Amino acid sequence: MAQDFEAVYANDIMSGSYTSILTSNSDDAIIGLRFANTHTGSVTVDAKISRSSADYFLIKDAPVPAGGSLELVDGGSKIVIQNSDILKVATSRTGSVDCIVSYIDAIST
């Protein structure tokens, strides 16, 4: 069975609260997660997966220099998320970071 590759793009990432980027509706696999700093100064980013009432950080307060980017999932690694898991991100400065998530929807068994 062929895999269904999908992508989510976000540029309205908030400071002080988390922005929900992706909510899984099946067993999915995140295969790419990149942050790009569009601000003139350094910023920090957080990424976490929320499952039920628990949060699991992928990264916390990671610095991204002005004009730089941070790739969290690359080189063939994957993060499996299950039905109702939510990928959430935040930044230290509202409107300063773009986020791109690549994922496989409904992993075939």
C-alpha positions in Angstrom: 0.0 0.0 0.0 1.3 3.4 -0.9 2.0 6.0 1.9 0.1 9.2 2.0 2.7 12.0 2.5 1.4 15.3 3.9 2.7 18.7 5.0 1.5 21.4 7.4 2.8 25.0 7.2 2.5 27.6 10.0 3.7 31.1 10.5 1.4 32.4 13.3 3.3 30.7 16.1 2.6 32.4 19.4 4.8 33.5 22.3 3.5 32.6 25.7 1.1 29.9 24.5 1.3 26.9 22.3 0.0 26.7 18.8 -1.5 23.4 17.7 0.1 22.4 14.4 -1.0 18.8 13.8 -3.6 16.6 15.3 -3.3 13.0 14.5 -6.4 11.2 13.3 -4.7 7.8 13.0 -1.3 6.3 13.5 0.9 8.9 11.7 4.7 9.4 11.5 6.4 12.8 11.6 9.3 12.7 9.2 10.3 16.3 9.1 10.0 19.2 11.5 11.8 22.5 10.7 11.7 25.9 12.3 12.9 29.0 10.4 13.7 32.3 12.2 12.2 35.2 10.2 13.1 37.8 12.9 16.2 40.0 13.0 17.4 38.6 16.3 17.7 35.2 17.9 14.6 33.4 19.2 13.9 30.2 21.0 11.4 27.4 20.1 9.6 24.6 21.9 7.9 21.6 20.4 5.9 19.0 22.3 3.4 16.3 21.8 0.2 16.3 23.9 -1.4 13.0 24.6 -4.5 13.1 26.9 -3.5 15.4 29.8 0.3 14.8 29.5 2.9 16.8 27.5 6.1 15.2 26.0 8.7 17.7 24.8 10.7 17.1 21.7 12.7 20.2 22.4 12.5 23.1 24.9 14.0 26.6 24.6 16.1 25.7 21.6 17.9 28.8 20.2 17.5 29.7 16.5 19.8 32.5 15.3 18.6 35.3 13.1 18.1 34.0 9.6 18.8 30.5 10.8 16.7 27.3 11.0 16.5 24.2 13.2 15.6 20.8 11.8 14.3 18.5 14.6 13.4 15.4 12.6 15.8 14.5 9.7 18.1 11.8 8.5 15.5 9.1 8.2 14.3 9.4 11.9 10.6 9.4 12.6 8.3 10.3 15.5 5.1 8.2 15.6 2.0 9.9 16.9 -1.2 8.1 17.6 -4.9 9.0 17.2 -5.7 12.3 19.0 -2.0 13.2 19.7 -1.3 16.9 19.1 1.9 18.5 17.9 2.2 21.9 19.5 4.9 24.6 19.1 5.8 27.9 20.7 8.4 30.6 20.2 9.9 33.4 22.3 8.6 36.0 19.9 5.2 36.0 18.2 5.3 36.0 14.4 9.1 35.4 14.2 9.2 31.7 13.3 7.8 29.6 10.4 7.3 25.9 11.0 7.0 23.1 8.4 6.0 19.6 9.3 6.1 16.7 6.9 4.4 13.5 7.9 3.0 10.2 6.7 -0.8 10.0 7.3 -2.2 6.7 8.3 0.8 4.5 8.5 0.0 1.2 6.8 0.5 -2.0 8.7 
